[in-house]
Amino acid sequence: MRKIVDDHTVEVIVDIATQSEKPDYPDVGDRIELVRGQTLEPYAPNEIAGVEVCPDGGLRLQLRQPIPEGLAETDLIANLTRAASLTIRNCSVRNNRARAFLVQTRDVEIENCTFDHCTGTAIHLNCSIYWYESLSVNRVSVRNNRFVECGFGAGTIGGAEAMVVSVESPGAVVGVHRDIRFTGNVIHGRNGMALRIESAQGVRVEGNEFISSSPIALIDDSREVVFRNNRFDVVQAQFVIGKGCCEKSIELRDEACEIKQMR
């Protein structure tokens, strides 16, 4: 955000990241979200009512709804209309250097896939201020997949082998990413962490089988996270509930679960 002009109008700068190579101007009618620049937390939906290109390449945007109180010039705009849904089924990724899938969109289905010896974390759900990627993930289903000894080298994020949910930003808050389902998967680990969950709300981890994974998960800055009906190859599966979590909102319903530590 460059300047707040009035209660319906803002001026913005369109940064060009190295992978973009051209300005990504919105169109009239595009649905957007206002996003906190320090945490990438989405906080106010709106719609583009008018677009004017400024002489210096910036944009003057007229919004359909009034600008909310508390809008800061450091805040960002994410274009929901430009966000594609994503469906990946019946695919295999073997011996891949770094991550198999980097996911930064909404309405995602990843089903019946095999991730075999990827050097990095197999699935990375992410948004990043440093890469101009401000759209958080929402409505994600990771179901009936098989993970085989991933996350042992380049591209391993946060120490997680199977899946990591993360935010790359100066600050961390609860609820940037929402409505994530990790169900019916089989994880053959390397005696490392299977899952890492950060800045999320509404996460369900159900009906999975964890083999040679310890701890099962590290959870930071999250709430409404539920583990249930999972199977483990150890008597007590260890979990780490870290900073920024309300312990009462993290539900470990599997009898074999044990909280290892609070950070």
N, C-alpha and C positions, 0 to 999 in steps of 0.2 A: 504494500500500500504506500503510495507517495503522498497523497493529500486527501483529506475529507472535504469535499466542496460544499455539500449541503446534506440535508437529511435523506436524500435519495441518490446522491452522486459522489463517486470517488474517482481519484486519479490513481492509476497503478502503473508499475513498471513491469514489462514482460521480459523476464530474464531468459537468456538462451543458454541452456546447458550444453555441454559438449556433444551429447547424443541427439540434440534436437535440430540444430542447424537452421531453424527458421522460427519466427515468432508464432506463437499459438494463440491467435486472437479468438475470443469467444464470439458467438453469434447472438442476435436478438432471440430471446426465447430459451436460451440455455439455462438449465438449472445449476445453481452453484451452492457452495457452502463457504461460509467464512470460517477461517481456521486460525487458531492462536499460533503466532509465529515462533514462540519459545517452546511449545509443547506439541504442536500439530494436532491439538484437540479441536474437532469440529464443533461449532456452537450455534450457528444460525444459518438456516437455509434461506435462499432468496432466488431471484430470477433476473436475468439480464433484460432490461427494457430498451436500452439504447447503447450504441457503441460509437465513439468518436476517436479517431487516431490523432494524437497530438503531433506537432511538428518534430519533436525530438524522438518520436517512436513510442512514447508512452500511450496509454489509453485513458480516456474519460468514460467511465461506465455509469449508466443510469440504471438503478435497481428498482424492481417492481415494488418491493416492500421497503418500508423505512429502515434506515440503518440502525441496528440495535445500539443501545447505550453500552459504552465500554469498548467500542471498536477502537483499536490502536493502529497507528500507522505502521507498526511492525507486523501486523496480521497479514494473512495470505488468503488467496481465493483458490478453491479447488472446483473444477468444472465437472459436475456430475454427469452432464449430458455426454461428454466426451469419454466417460469411463465405460469400457466394454465389459460385458459379462464374460466369464471364462469357464469352459468345460473341457476337462482333460480326462479321457477314459481309455483303459486298456493299453497303456503305454509302458515301456520299459526304459529305464535310464541306468546304464551300467558303466562302471569305471570312468565316470565323468569327473573331470577336474572342476572342483568347486561345487556350487549348489546345483541341484537338478532344476528346481522351479523357484523363481523369485516372483511373488504375487503381490501386486499393488493395485487392486481394483475391487469391485464389489460383485456379489452374486456369483460365487465361485463353487464349482464342483470338481473335485479331484477324486476319481474312483477307479478301483480295480487296476492300479498301476503297481509296478515293481521298481524300487530304488535299490540298486545293488552296488555297494562299494563306491559310492560317490565320495570324493575326498571331503566335500563340505557338507553342511547340514542339508538334508534332502529337500525340505520345503521351508521357504523363508517368507513369512507374511510380514510386510514392512511398509513404512513410509519414512521419508528422509528429507530433512530440511537442506542438507548439504548437497543433495542431488536434484533439488527442485521438484521433489516428489511428495506433494503434501496431502494426497488423498489417502485416508485410512481405509483399512479393509472392513467389510461388513457382509454378513450372510455368507459364510464360508463353510463348506462341507468337505471334509477329508475322510473318505469312507472306503473300507474294504481294500486297503493297500498293503503292500508288503515292503518292509524296510530291512535291508540286510547290511549291517556293519558299515554305515555311513558316518561321516563326521570325524575323520581321523587326520585331516590335513588342510590344504588350502580351501578357503571358503567356509570353514566351520564358524558359525556365528554363536557367540555366547556359550560355547561348549556343548551345544545341543546336537544330537545325532540325527533324529528323525524330523522334528519340526521346531521352529522358533517363531514366536510372535514378538516383534520388536518395533521400537521407534528410535530413529536417529535424530535427536534434538537436544538443545541445551538443558531442558528441564523434562521431568517425567510426571505425568498425572494418570489417574485411573480413567479408563473408558475411552481411550483413543480408538482402539479396535473393538468391534462388537460382534456378537452372535457367531461364534466359531464352534463347529462340531467336529470332533476327532473321534470317529466311531468305527468299530469292527476291523481295526488294523492289527497287523502282526509286526512287532518290532523285535528283530534280532540285533541286539546291541553289541558294543565292544566294551562292556562294563563301564560305560560312561552315562552321561545324562541323556535321557530320551527326548524330553520336551523342555523348552524354556518359554515362559509366558510373561510378557511385560505389557503394562499399560492397556489392559484388556478388561472387558466386562461382558458377562454372558458367555462363558466358555464351558462346553460339556465334553468330557473325555469318558466315553462309555464303551463297554464291550470289547476292549482291546486286549491283546496278549503281549506282555512285556517279557522278553527273554534276555538275560545278561545286561540289564540296565540298572544303573545305580548312580545317583538317585533317579527316580522316575521323572521328576519334574522340579524345576526351580520357578517360583512364582513371585514376581515383583509388581507393585503398583497396580494391583488388579482386584476385582471383586466379582462375586457371583460365578465362581469357578467350581465346578462339580466333577468329581471323579467317582464313578460307580460301575459295578458289574465288570470290572477289569480282572484279568488273570495275571499272576506273577509266578516266576520260578524260584522265588525266595519266600521265606516264612514271613518276613516283615519288609515290605517295600518302602523305601525311604523317600520322603518328599521334603523340600526346603521351601518354607514360606518366608519370603524376604521382606524387604523394605516396602513401605507404602501400602501394605495389605491390611484390611480388617479381617482378623483371624476368623471371626464368626461368619464371614461371607465366603470362606473357602471350605467347601464340604468334601471330606474324604470319606465316602460311604463304603469303600471296600474294606473288609475286615482285616486284611493284611497290611493296611496302611499305617505308617508311622511318620510323624513329623520329626525330622532330624534336628532342625535348629531354627531359631528365629534370628534374622540378621538385623 
